[in-house]
């Protein structure tokens, strides 16, 4: 039962070690890829090393623990709070770095970054007495 004190990882050090092992696994995935070789007129398969993004959900799967049990037994306990916060921050930073390096397609940036409280929208609030602002947006090359 979640939150009943029966922790899979008994110490903060065990949680940290499991997190480091999880990150290593994410950074060193071997995936089988298939490509068509026009030169040989056949499909060629090969193993390639790829990385995946760190997430708390996948970490929970890695240690065979439900997400609700993770939050009840670790995130809300003073002993583990700093480690869990660091894990969450590393998830966010990992996703950001992988976008910047092109590992994750930029088309997915809105989806991923919204998980961390970011937005792709910009808002401008102007105020002031007697202030009048006219904003005109035109497509490039179309002057009227």
C-alpha positions, 0 to 999 in steps of 0.5 A: 500500500502506498505511503505505508512505510514499506519502501523498496529503497530503504535509504536516500543513498539507495534512491540516489544509486537507483536514479544514477543507474536509471540515467545510465540506462536512458543514456545508453539504450541500444535500439535495432534500426532498419534501413533500406539500402538502395545499393544492395536493394535490401533492408539493413538492420543494425544496433545503434546507441540512443538516449531517451529522456529521463522521466519520473514515470519511467524511473518508477517502471525501472524500479518496479514501483507505482508512481503513486507509491513513489510520491507517497513513500519518497517525494513527501518524506523529509529524508528523501525530499532533496533527492526527489527534487533533484530528480525532478530538476534533472528530468526538466534539464535533460529534456531541455538539453535534448531539445537544444541538441536536436535529440528530441524533435522541436515539434514536440517541445510544446508537449514536453515543456508544458509538463514543466510549467513552460509555455510557448505563448507570449503575452504582452500587457501594456497599460498606462494613461492615454497609451494607444498601441497599434500592432500590425502583423503581416506575412513576410513579403506581403506589404499592403 
